[in-house]
Amino acid sequence: MAKKTHIKVRMVPEANPDSAFIYYAKKPTKGEKAKNKLKLRKYNPNTKKHEIFVEKKLPPHSK
């Protein structure tokens, strides 16, 4: 089976990590970008402004 080239990460607002609004993004598993935390400038509808969103771990599964 082939190795994964991307992983799914959760993006939360940098100013308010407990916000109800989040984004999901793909991040490469290899290379220079895999080592750094992902930062994206996205729209937050709660504050009605563009904000910096940072990478955070996905919550654990409940099976």
C-alpha positions in Angstrom: 0.0 0.0 0.0 1.3 3.5 -0.9 2.2 6.0 1.8 0.0 9.1 2.3 1.2 12.3 0.7 -1.1 14.6 2.7 -2.7 14.7 6.1 -5.8 16.5 7.3 -5.3 19.2 9.9 -7.8 21.4 11.8 -7.3 25.2 11.5 -8.5 27.3 14.4 -8.4 31.1 14.8 -5.1 32.3 16.4 -6.8 35.0 18.5 -9.6 32.7 19.8 -8.7 29.0 19.6 -12.0 28.0 21.4 -14.1 29.5 18.6 -16.9 27.4 17.2 -15.8 28.0 13.6 -12.9 26.0 12.2 -11.4 25.1 8.8 -9.9 21.8 7.6 -6.8 21.8 5.3 -4.5 19.4 3.7 -0.8 19.4 4.7 2.0 17.5 3.0 3.7 14.7 5.0 7.1 15.1 3.4 9.4 18.0 2.7 10.0 21.5 4.2 6.3 22.4 4.7 5.6 19.2 6.7 7.9 20.4 9.5 6.4 23.9 10.0 3.0 24.7 11.5 0.5 25.8 8.9 -0.8 29.3 9.0 -3.5 30.6 6.7 -5.4 33.9 6.4 -9.1 32.9 6.2 -12.5 34.5 6.7 -14.1 34.1 10.1 -17.9 34.6 9.9 -18.2 34.9 13.7 -16.2 38.1 13.7 -16.9 39.0 10.1 -13.2 39.6 9.4 -10.2 37.9 7.8 -8.0 36.4 10.5 -4.9 34.2 10.9 -5.8 30.5 11.4 -3.2 28.1 12.8 -2.9 24.4 12.7 -4.1 22.3 15.7 -4.4 18.6 16.2 -7.6 16.7 15.3 -9.7 15.6 18.2 -9.5 11.9 19.1 -12.1 9.5 17.5 -14.8 8.0 19.7 -15.6 4.5 18.5 
